[in-house]
Amino acid sequence: MRRSSAAFLCIISLAGWLNAAEPAPQPTAPPAATPSSHDAALEHLLTERESPAALQAAITQARKQGVNEQVILEARFLFLVDRHDDAAIAALLPEFTKRRASFNLDDSKTFACIDDWLAVNEYVEAIAALNQGDKPAFKQHITEAFWLSPRQAAAFAPHIERLHLQAAMRSIKIDFAAQFITINSDQPETLKKLLGDKQALLLHFWSPWSDESEAAMADFHSTAKDLGAKHIAVVSILPQASAKLLTDARATLKTLGQKPPGAWLVDKKSHPLARELRVLSLPTMVLVATDGRILFNGHPADDALWQALLKVNPAIHRQPSIASPATH
């Protein structure tokens, strides 16, 4: 359920392939060329992903080199898509609306045709509606975006999935009395006992066979220790496992030291929790209130998880990544 600007930038790749279909004549002695200051600033602008401050510096330099404001808006949009910052994408709506009629395809560095540009306008409208809780408007705009540019479906679909997931979670309450076996001892355990007097329960669905779960394990270890100290019970759940998967899971736990943070359980065979919570990818985090309500269900890098945790305990702060650069 992850999206990135690659779903939009595939349009550039397609346009480039079409332009390259007919080979251009090669000069016999091509002169050595270096990018102009304008081109270098433009490339930096379109590829900057480090931080908002770094993007702003790239924008300032691009303006000095005469890069037009339409391209700067495109770069800002792609930056926010890569960071999954829906609130900031929605905030771009007035700028997209203002530029809708004056968009110049010849100036664009992102879009191959007018319909792709119009689709992104509808996409921004849809995100704004989603942030305001306006489901009918969201459906209208995201449907129009699909119609205008089906090739960008990979960017549009996660929002629809998220909307359906949130609706489903509103009707679910976790049964804290349900029993699970622990990974290392095969002893039964209940979520009620693990929750104890903590302020909330964070379920971490993972697998040693998930590359992303494995890559994020160092970050999870640090986060789980911090949350445990701030009155959040953390429980890692392995989906129903074969003997081989269970062996590999136990090996992963050994890498986390003598006492891995939180509890480590195997999902139930009958009515597994992962199925009830619609866990479709790993890792997934589900934050559960003490009355069993679902406060968050999604990817660990989602800002909404940390917003939900902050509401439970204002002392909680997002831990800096200690693994490979995050993709969020």
C-alpha positions as YAML, in Angstrom:
chain: A
units: angstrom
residues:
- id: 1
  name: MET
  ca: [0.00, 0.00, 0.00]
- id: 2
  name: ARG
  ca: [2.89, 2.31, -0.52]
- id: 3
  name: ARG
  ca: [2.95, 4.93, -3.20]
- id: 4
  name: SER
  ca: [5.68, 7.22, -4.48]
- id: 5
  name: SER
  ca: [6.33, 9.79, -7.15]
- id: 6
  name: ALA
  ca: [7.50, 6.92, -9.36]
- id: 7
  name: ALA
  ca: [3.83, 6.34, -10.15]
- id: 8
  name: PHE
  ca: [3.73, 9.82, -11.64]
- id: 9
  name: LEU
  ca: [7.26, 9.88, -13.04]
- id: 10
  name: CYS
  ca: [6.58, 6.75, -15.11]
- id: 11
  name: ILE
  ca: [4.94, 9.22, -17.48]
- id: 12
  name: ILE
  ca: [8.31, 10.86, -18.07]
- id: 13
  name: SER
  ca: [9.90, 7.48, -18.78]
- id: 14
  name: LEU
  ca: [7.19, 6.64, -21.29]
- id: 15
  name: ALA
  ca: [7.57, 9.98, -23.04]
- id: 16
  name: GLY
  ca: [11.33, 9.50, -23.20]
- id: 17
  name: TRP
  ca: [10.94, 6.01, -24.68]
- id: 18
  name: LEU
  ca: [8.58, 7.29, -27.35]
- id: 19
  name: ASN
  ca: [10.98, 10.08, -28.26]
- id: 20
  name: ALA
  ca: [13.83, 7.59, -28.43]
- id: 21
  name: ALA
  ca: [12.00, 5.12, -30.67]
- id: 22
  name: GLU
  ca: [13.53, 6.70, -33.75]
- id: 23
  name: PRO
  ca: [17.31, 6.83, -33.31]
- id: 24
  name: ALA
  ca: [18.83, 10.24, -33.77]
- id: 25
  name: PRO
  ca: [21.89, 10.63, -36.01]
- id: 26
  name: GLN
  ca: [25.11, 10.54, -34.03]
- id: 27
  name: PRO
  ca: [27.74, 13.28, -34.60]
- id: 28
  name: THR
  ca: [31.12, 11.97, -35.60]
- id: 29
  name: ALA
  ca: [32.91, 13.91, -32.88]
- id: 30
  name: PRO
  ca: [30.51, 14.94, -30.11]
- id: 31
  name: PRO
  ca: [31.83, 17.91, -28.17]
- id: 32
  name: ALA
  ca: [32.33, 17.52, -24.45]
- id: 33
  name: ALA
  ca: [29.32, 19.05, -22.76]
- id: 34
  name: THR
  ca: [28.67, 20.11, -19.20]
- id: 35
  name: PRO
  ca: [25.21, 20.83, -17.82]
- id: 36
  name: SER
  ca: [24.28, 24.48, -17.76]
- id: 37
  name: SER
  ca: [23.57, 26.13, -14.42]
- id: 38
  name: HIS
  ca: [19.89, 26.13, -15.37]
- id: 39
  name: ASP
  ca: [19.86, 22.40, -16.16]
- id: 40
  name: ALA
  ca: [21.81, 21.52, -13.02]
- id: 41
  name: ALA
  ca: [19.40, 23.53, -10.87]
- id: 42
  name: LEU
  ca: [16.44, 21.89, -12.61]
- id: 43
  name: GLU
  ca: [17.78, 18.37, -12.06]
- id: 44
  name: HIS
  ca: [18.50, 19.12, -8.41]
- id: 45
  name: LEU
  ca: [15.00, 20.52, -7.96]
- id: 46
  name: LEU
  ca: [13.28, 17.45, -9.42]
- id: 47
  name: THR
  ca: [15.37, 14.92, -7.51]
- id: 48
  name: GLU
  ca: [15.70, 16.58, -4.08]
- id: 49
  name: ARG
  ca: [14.12, 14.36, -1.39]
- id: 50
  name: GLU
  ca: [16.25, 14.97, 1.72]
- id: 51
  name: SER
  ca: [14.08, 17.40, 3.67]
- id: 52
  name: PRO
  ca: [11.69, 20.35, 3.28]
- id: 53
  name: ALA
  ca: [14.57, 22.71, 4.01]
- id: 54
  name: ALA
  ca: [16.69, 21.08, 1.29]
- id: 55
  name: LEU
  ca: [13.81, 21.35, -1.17]
- id: 56
  name: GLN
  ca: [13.37, 25.03, -0.36]
- id: 57
  name: ALA
  ca: [17.06, 25.61, -1.01]
- id: 58
  name: ALA
  ca: [16.71, 23.80, -4.36]
- id: 59
  name: ILE
  ca: [13.68, 25.97, -5.20]
- id: 60
  name: THR
  ca: [15.59, 29.16, -4.36]
- id: 61
  name: GLN
  ca: [18.48, 28.11, -6.60]
- id: 62
  name: ALA
  ca: [16.08, 27.07, -9.39]
- id: 63
  name: ARG
  ca: [14.39, 30.47, -9.33]
- id: 64
  name: LYS
  ca: [17.78, 32.19, -9.57]
- id: 65
  name: GLN
  ca: [18.49, 30.13, -12.69]
- id: 66
  name: GLY
  ca: [15.15, 31.02, -14.28]
- id: 67
  name: VAL
  ca: [13.26, 27.75, -13.78]
- id: 68
  name: ASN
  ca: [9.58, 28.61, -14.22]
- id: 69
  name: GLU
  ca: [6.99, 28.40, -11.45]
- id: 70
  name: GLN
  ca: [4.99, 25.64, -13.14]
- id: 71
  name: VAL
  ca: [7.96, 23.28, -12.94]
- id: 72
  name: ILE
  ca: [8.60, 24.34, -9.33]
- id: 73
  name: LEU
  ca: [5.01, 23.43, -8.48]
- id: 74
  name: GLU
  ca: [5.47, 20.03, -10.16]
- id: 75
  name: ALA
  ca: [8.65, 19.43, -8.12]
- id: 76
  name: ARG
  ca: [6.93, 20.40, -4.86]
- id: 77
  name: PHE
  ca: [4.10, 18.00, -5.65]
- id: 78
  name: LEU
  ca: [6.45, 15.08, -6.38]
- id: 79
  name: PHE
  ca: [8.42, 15.79, -3.19]
- id: 80
  name: LEU
  ca: [5.23, 15.64, -1.08]
- id: 81
  name: VAL
  ca: [4.02, 12.48, -2.82]
- id: 82
  name: ASP
  ca: [7.29, 10.75, -1.94]
- id: 83
  name: ARG
  ca: [6.91, 11.84, 1.68]
- id: 84
  name: HIS
  ca: [3.25, 10.74, 1.79]
- id: 85
  name: ASP
  ca: [2.32, 14.15, 3.18]
- id: 86
  name: ASP
  ca: [-1.38, 14.26, 2.30]
- id: 87
  name: ALA
  ca: [-2.06, 17.40, 4.31]
- id: 88
  name: ALA
  ca: [0.61, 19.32, 2.42]
- id: 89
  name: ILE
  ca: [-0.61, 17.92, -0.93]
- id: 90
  name: ALA
  ca: [-4.11, 19.15, -0.08]
- id: 91
  name: ALA
  ca: [-2.66, 22.57, 0.77]
- id: 92
  name: LEU
  ca: [-1.39, 22.84, -2.82]
- id: 93
  name: LEU
  ca: [-4.97, 22.85, -4.12]
- id: 94
  name: PRO
  ca: [-5.27, 26.68, -4.54]
- id: 95
  name: GLU
  ca: [-2.04, 26.74, -6.56]
- id: 96
  name: PHE
  ca: [-3.14, 23.86, -8.80]
- id: 97
  name: THR
  ca: [-6.55, 25.48, -9.27]
- id: 98
  name: LYS
  ca: [-4.95, 28.81, -10.20]
- id: 99
  name: ARG
  ca: [-2.64, 27.18, -12.75]
- id: 100
  name: ARG
  ca: [-5.20, 24.77, -14.21]
- id: 101
  name: ALA
  ca: [-6.11, 26.93, -17.20]
- id: 102
  name: SER
  ca: [-2.64, 28.38, -17.82]
- id: 103
  name: PHE
  ca: [-0.73, 25.06, -17.73]
- id: 104
  name: ASN
  ca: [1.81, 24.85, -20.56]
- id: 105
  name: LEU
  ca: [2.68, 21.31, -21.64]
- id: 106
  name: ASP
  ca: [5.86, 22.52, -23.37]
- id: 107
  name: ASP
  ca: [7.18, 23.78, -20.04]
- id: 108
  name: SER
  ca: [6.32, 20.60, -18.10]
- id: 109
  name: LYS
  ca: [9.05, 18.28, -16.86]
- id: 110
  name: THR
  ca: [6.62, 15.72, -15.38]
- id: 111
  name: PHE
  ca: [3.59, 15.25, -17.62]
- id: 112
  name: ALA
  ca: [3.43, 13.78, -21.12]
- id: 113
  name: CYS
  ca: [-0.02, 15.10, -22.01]
- id: 114
  name: ILE
  ca: [-2.68, 17.51, -20.76]
- id: 115
  name: ASP
  ca: [-4.87, 14.68, -19.39]
- id: 116
  name: ASP
  ca: [-2.06, 13.60, -17.05]
- id: 117
  name: TRP
  ca: [-1.87, 17.14, -15.69]
- id: 118
  name: LEU
  ca: [-5.65, 17.33, -15.29]
- id: 119
  name: ALA
  ca: [-5.65, 13.94, -13.55]
- id: 120
  name: VAL
  ca: [-3.18, 15.22, -10.96]
- id: 121
  name: ASN
  ca: [-5.43, 18.25, -10.42]
- id: 122
  name: GLU
  ca: [-8.30, 15.86, -9.70]
- id: 123
  name: TYR
  ca: [-5.99, 13.83, -7.44]
- id: 124
  name: VAL
  ca: [-5.11, 16.90, -5.37]
- id: 125
  name: GLU
  ca: [-8.82, 17.77, -5.15]
- id: 126
  name: ALA
  ca: [-9.52, 14.21, -3.96]
- id: 127
  name: ILE
  ca: [-6.84, 14.37, -1.25]
- id: 128
  name: ALA
  ca: [-8.24, 17.69, -0.03]
- id: 129
  name: ALA
  ca: [-11.73, 16.16, 0.15]
- id: 130
  name: LEU
  ca: [-10.39, 13.09, 1.95]
- id: 131
  name: ASN
  ca: [-8.67, 15.27, 4.55]
- id: 132
  name: GLN
  ca: [-11.98, 17.07, 5.13]
- id: 133
  name: GLY
  ca: [-13.88, 13.80, 5.51]
- id: 134
  name: ASP
  ca: [-15.95, 14.49, 2.38]
- id: 135
  name: LYS
  ca: [-16.32, 10.96, 1.00]
- id: 136
  name: PRO
  ca: [-18.65, 11.79, -1.93]
- id: 137
  name: ALA
  ca: [-16.29, 14.53, -3.18]
- id: 138
  name: PHE
  ca: [-13.29, 12.24, -2.74]
- id: 139
  name: LYS
  ca: [-15.01, 9.52, -4.80]
- id: 140
  name: GLN
  ca: [-15.95, 12.00, -7.52]
- id: 141
  name: HIS
  ca: [-12.45, 13.46, -7.92]
- id: 142
  name: ILE
  ca: [-10.49, 10.21, -7.62]
- id: 143
  name: THR
  ca: [-12.80, 8.57, -10.18]
- id: 144
  name: GLU
  ca: [-12.19, 11.46, -12.57]
- id: 145
  name: ALA
  ca: [-8.44, 11.14, -11.99]
- id: 146
  name: PHE
  ca: [-8.59, 7.44, -12.93]
- id: 147
  name: TRP
  ca: [-10.62, 8.27, -16.03]
- id: 148
  name: LEU
  ca: [-8.18, 10.94, -17.20]
- id: 149
  name: SER
  ca: [-4.99, 8.98, -16.53]
- id: 150
  name: PRO
  ca: [-5.34, 5.23, -15.87]
- id: 151
  name: ARG
  ca: [-1.55, 4.82, -16.02]
- id: 152
  name: GLN
  ca: [-1.29, 6.68, -12.69]
- id: 153
  name: ALA
  ca: [-3.58, 4.18, -10.96]
- id: 154
  name: ALA
  ca: [-0.75, 3.03, -8.69]
- id: 155
  name: ALA
  ca: [-0.71, 6.50, -7.13]
- id: 156
  name: PHE
  ca: [-4.48, 6.81, -6.78]
- id: 157
  name: ALA
  ca: [-5.44, 3.36, -5.47]
- id: 158
  name: PRO
  ca: [-3.86, 3.50, -1.97]
- id: 159
  name: HIS
  ca: [-6.18, 6.34, -0.95]
- id: 160
  name: ILE
  ca: [-9.23, 4.31, -1.92]
- id: 161
  name: GLU
  ca: [-7.87, 1.30, -0.03]
- id: 162
  name: ARG
  ca: [-7.23, 3.48, 3.01]
- id: 163
  name: LEU
  ca: [-10.77, 4.84, 2.94]
- id: 164
  name: HIS
  ca: [-12.25, 1.32, 2.80]
- id: 165
  name: LEU
  ca: [-9.92, 0.16, 5.57]
- id: 166
  name: GLN
  ca: [-10.85, 3.02, 7.87]
- id: 167
  name: ALA
  ca: [-14.54, 2.31, 7.34]
- id: 168
  name: ALA
  ca: [-14.02, -1.38, 8.15]
- id: 169
  name: MET
  ca: [-12.00, -0.63, 11.28]
- id: 170
  name: ARG
  ca: [-14.79, 1.49, 12.76]
- id: 171
  name: SER
  ca: [-16.89, -1.66, 13.21]
- id: 172
  name: ILE
  ca: [-14.13, -3.74, 14.86]
- id: 173
  name: LYS
  ca: [-13.31, -4.16, 18.54]
- id: 174
  name: ILE
  ca: [-10.38, -6.31, 19.60]
- id: 175
  name: ASP
  ca: [-11.11, -9.25, 21.90]
- id: 176
  name: PHE
  ca: [-8.43, -8.91, 24.58]
- id: 177
  name: ALA
  ca: [-9.33, -12.33, 26.03]
- id: 178
  name: ALA
  ca: [-8.24, -14.16, 22.86]
- id: 179
  name: GLN
  ca: [-5.27, -16.49, 23.38]
- id: 180
  name: PHE
  ca: [-2.08, -16.61, 21.32]
- id: 181
  name: ILE
  ca: [1.02, -18.74, 21.69]
- id: 182
  name: THR
  ca: [4.40, -17.11, 22.18]
- id: 183
  name: ILE
  ca: [7.08, -17.61, 19.53]
- id: 184
  name: ASN
  ca: [9.75, -18.99, 21.83]
- id: 185
  name: SER
  ca: [7.84, -20.98, 24.42]
- id: 186
  name: ASP
  ca: [4.54, -22.01, 22.78]
- id: 187
  name: GLN
  ca: [2.83, -20.90, 25.99]
- id: 188
  name: PRO
  ca: [-0.64, -19.30, 25.71]
- id: 189
  name: GLU
  ca: [-0.90, -15.57, 26.30]
- id: 190
  name: THR
  ca: [-3.75, -13.05, 26.21]
- id: 191
  name: LEU
  ca: [-3.68, -9.49, 24.95]
- id: 192
  name: LYS
  ca: [-5.44, -8.44, 28.15]
- id: 193
  name: LYS
  ca: [-2.51, -9.59, 30.25]
- id: 194
  name: LEU
  ca: [-0.01, -7.97, 27.91]
- id: 195
  name: LEU
  ca: [-1.92, -4.70, 27.92]
- id: 196
  name: GLY
  ca: [-2.03, -4.59, 31.73]
- id: 197
  name: ASP
  ca: [-2.37, -1.01, 32.91]
- id: 198
  name: LYS
  ca: [-0.81, 0.52, 29.77]
- id: 199
  name: GLN
  ca: [-2.55, 3.33, 27.87]
- id: 200
  name: ALA
  ca: [-2.85, 1.51, 24.52]
- id: 201
  name: LEU
  ca: [-1.75, -1.61, 22.65]
- id: 202
  name: LEU
  ca: [0.40, -1.44, 19.51]
- id: 203
  name: LEU
  ca: [0.24, -4.57, 17.35]
- id: 204
  name: HIS
  ca: [3.20, -5.11, 15.02]
- id: 205
  name: PHE
  ca: [2.51, -7.62, 12.24]
- id: 206
  name: TRP
  ca: [5.77, -8.83, 10.74]
- id: 207
  name: SER
  ca: [7.61, -11.74, 9.16]
- id: 208
  name: PRO
  ca: [11.29, -12.69, 8.76]
- id: 209
  name: TRP
  ca: [10.40, -13.45, 5.14]
- id: 210
  name: SER
  ca: [9.38, -9.85, 4.53]
- id: 211
  name: ASP
  ca: [12.38, -7.84, 3.32]
- id: 212
  name: GLU
  ca: [10.85, -4.63, 4.63]
- id: 213
  name: SER
  ca: [10.15, -6.16, 8.04]
- id: 214
  name: GLU
  ca: [13.76, -7.29, 8.29]
- id: 215
  name: ALA
  ca: [15.16, -3.95, 7.09]
- id: 216
  name: ALA
  ca: [13.03, -2.09, 9.65]
- id: 217
  name: MET
  ca: [13.80, -4.35, 12.61]
- id: 218
  name: ALA
  ca: [16.51, -2.12, 14.10]
- id: 219
  name: ASP
  ca: [14.13, 0.86, 13.98]
- id: 220
  name: PHE
  ca: [11.34, -1.24, 15.46]
- id: 221
  name: HIS
  ca: [13.58, -2.39, 18.32]
- id: 222
  name: SER
  ca: [14.40, 1.21, 19.25]
- id: 223
  name: THR
  ca: [10.80, 2.38, 18.87]
- id: 224
  name: ALA
  ca: [9.33, -0.51, 20.86]
- id: 225
  name: LYS
  ca: [11.69, 0.15, 23.78]
- id: 226
  name: ASP
  ca: [10.76, 3.83, 23.81]
- id: 227
  name: LEU
  ca: [7.01, 3.17, 23.57]
- id: 228
  name: GLY
  ca: [7.18, 0.56, 26.32]
- id: 229
  name: ALA
  ca: [8.73, 3.16, 28.60]
- id: 230
  name: LYS
  ca: [5.89, 5.54, 27.72]
- id: 231
  name: HIS
  ca: [3.02, 3.23, 28.70]
- id: 232
  name: ILE
  ca: [2.28, 1.67, 25.32]
- id: 233
  name: ALA
  ca: [2.17, -2.14, 25.25]
- id: 234
  name: VAL
  ca: [3.91, -3.44, 22.11]
- id: 235
  name: VAL
  ca: [3.05, -6.88, 20.76]
- id: 236
  name: SER
  ca: [4.60, -8.37, 17.63]
- id: 237
  name: ILE
  ca: [2.46, -10.93, 15.82]
- id: 238
  name: LEU
  ca: [3.74, -13.46, 13.30]
- id: 239
  name: PRO
  ca: [1.08, -14.52, 10.77]
- id: 240
  name: GLN
  ca: [0.12, -18.19, 10.96]
- id: 241
  name: ALA
  ca: [3.45, -19.87, 10.48]
- id: 242
  name: SER
  ca: [4.95, -23.00, 9.00]
- id: 243
  name: ALA
  ca: [7.68, -24.75, 10.96]
- id: 244
  name: LYS
  ca: [10.31, -23.12, 8.72]
- id: 245
  name: LEU
  ca: [8.87, -19.62, 9.18]
- id: 246
  name: LEU
  ca: [8.73, -20.10, 12.94]
- id: 247
  name: THR
  ca: [12.35, -21.24, 12.99]
- id: 248
  name: ASP
  ca: [13.41, -18.18, 11.00]
- id: 249
  name: ALA
  ca: [11.37, -15.92, 13.29]
- id: 250
  name: ARG
  ca: [13.11, -17.31, 16.34]
- id: 251
  name: ALA
  ca: [16.47, -16.69, 14.67]
- id: 252
  name: THR
  ca: [15.49, -13.06, 14.06]
- id: 253
  name: LEU
  ca: [14.55, -12.62, 17.71]
- id: 254
  name: LYS
  ca: [18.01, -13.79, 18.77]
- id: 255
  name: THR
  ca: [19.52, -10.86, 16.90]
- id: 256
  name: LEU
  ca: [17.55, -8.47, 19.14]
- id: 257
  name: GLY
  ca: [19.31, -9.52, 22.33]
- id: 258
  name: GLN
  ca: [18.35, -11.49, 25.44]
- id: 259
  name: LYS
  ca: [15.10, -9.58, 25.98]
- id: 260
  name: PRO
  ca: [13.54, -8.32, 22.74]
- id: 261
  name: PRO
  ca: [11.18, -5.43, 23.52]
- id: 262
  name: GLY
  ca: [7.49, -6.20, 23.92]
- id: 263
  name: ALA
  ca: [5.83, -9.58, 23.44]
- id: 264
  name: TRP
  ca: [6.25, -11.88, 20.42]
- id: 265
  name: LEU
  ca: [3.26, -14.03, 19.48]
- id: 266
  name: VAL
  ca: [2.02, -16.30, 16.69]
- id: 267
  name: ASP
  ca: [-1.37, -15.48, 15.20]
- id: 268
  name: LYS
  ca: [-4.36, -17.76, 15.89]
- id: 269
  name: LYS
  ca: [-5.19, -20.60, 13.48]
- id: 270
  name: SER
  ca: [-8.92, -20.02, 13.84]
- id: 271
  name: HIS
  ca: [-10.15, -16.50, 13.01]
- id: 272
  name: PRO
  ca: [-6.61, -15.02, 12.76]
- id: 273
  name: LEU
  ca: [-6.26, -11.46, 13.92]
- id: 274
  name: ALA
  ca: [-4.40, -10.48, 10.74]
- id: 275
  name: ARG
  ca: [-7.43, -11.41, 8.68]
- id: 276
  name: GLU
  ca: [-9.83, -9.58, 11.00]
- id: 277
  name: LEU
  ca: [-7.69, -6.45, 10.75]
- id: 278
  name: ARG
  ca: [-7.22, -6.79, 6.97]
- id: 279
  name: VAL
  ca: [-3.44, -6.95, 7.17]
- id: 280
  name: LEU
  ca: [-2.35, -7.24, 3.53]
- id: 281
  name: SER
  ca: [1.32, -6.26, 3.72]
- id: 282
  name: LEU
  ca: [4.15, -6.54, 6.22]
- id: 283
  name: PRO
  ca: [5.09, -4.76, 8.35]
- id: 284
  name: THR
  ca: [1.76, -3.33, 9.50]
- id: 285
  name: MET
  ca: [1.04, -1.49, 12.75]
- id: 286
  name: VAL
  ca: [-2.35, -1.45, 14.46]
- id: 287
  name: LEU
  ca: [-2.89, 0.85, 17.45]
- id: 288
  name: VAL
  ca: [-5.67, -0.33, 19.77]
- id: 289
  name: ALA
  ca: [-7.38, 1.67, 22.52]
- id: 290
  name: THR
  ca: [-7.97, 0.08, 25.93]
- id: 291
  name: ASP
  ca: [-11.64, -0.45, 25.01]
- id: 292
  name: GLY
  ca: [-10.66, -2.41, 21.86]
- id: 293
  name: ARG
  ca: [-11.27, 0.35, 19.30]
- id: 294
  name: ILE
  ca: [-8.85, 0.67, 16.39]
- id: 295
  name: LEU
  ca: [-7.03, 4.00, 16.49]
- id: 296
  name: PHE
  ca: [-4.73, 3.33, 13.51]
- id: 297
  name: ASN
  ca: [-4.11, 0.56, 10.99]
- id: 298
  name: GLY
  ca: [-1.40, 0.95, 8.40]
- id: 299
  name: HIS
  ca: [2.28, 1.22, 7.56]
- id: 300
  name: PRO
  ca: [4.75, 2.03, 10.38]
- id: 301
  name: ALA
  ca: [6.10, 5.05, 8.47]
- id: 302
  name: ASP
  ca: [2.68, 6.68, 8.17]
- id: 303
  name: ASP
  ca: [2.56, 10.02, 10.00]
- id: 304
  name: ALA
  ca: [-0.99, 9.15, 11.10]
- id: 305
  name: LEU
  ca: [0.40, 6.43, 13.40]
- id: 306
  name: TRP
  ca: [2.49, 8.96, 15.26]
- id: 307
  name: GLN
  ca: [-0.37, 11.42, 15.44]
- id: 308
  name: ALA
  ca: [-2.53, 8.70, 16.99]
- id: 309
  name: LEU
  ca: [0.21, 7.78, 19.48]
- id: 310
  name: LEU
  ca: [0.64, 11.43, 20.42]
- id: 311
  name: LYS
  ca: [-3.05, 11.64, 21.28]
- id: 312
  name: VAL
  ca: [-2.66, 8.66, 23.61]
- id: 313
  name: ASN
  ca: [0.46, 10.06, 25.29]
- id: 314
  name: PRO
  ca: [1.72, 13.61, 24.49]
- id: 315
  name: ALA
  ca: [5.20, 12.58, 25.67]
- id: 316
  name: ILE
  ca: [5.69, 10.30, 22.67]
- id: 317
  name: HIS
  ca: [7.97, 11.52, 19.90]
- id: 318
  name: ARG
  ca: [8.90, 9.80, 16.67]
- id: 319
  name: GLN
  ca: [12.26, 8.08, 16.89]
- id: 320
  name: PRO
  ca: [14.88, 8.98, 14.25]
- id: 321
  name: SER
  ca: [15.65, 6.15, 11.83]
- id: 322
  name: ILE
  ca: [18.77, 4.15, 12.60]
- id: 323
  name: ALA
  ca: [18.40, 1.80, 9.62]
- id: 324
  name: SER
  ca: [18.62, 2.47, 5.90]
- id: 325
  name: PRO
  ca: [17.00, 5.69, 4.63]
- id: 326
  name: ALA
  ca: [13.23, 5.54, 5.02]
- id: 327
  name: THR
  ca: [10.98, 5.34, 2.02]
- id: 328
  name: HIS
  ca: [8.12, 7.22, 3.59]
...
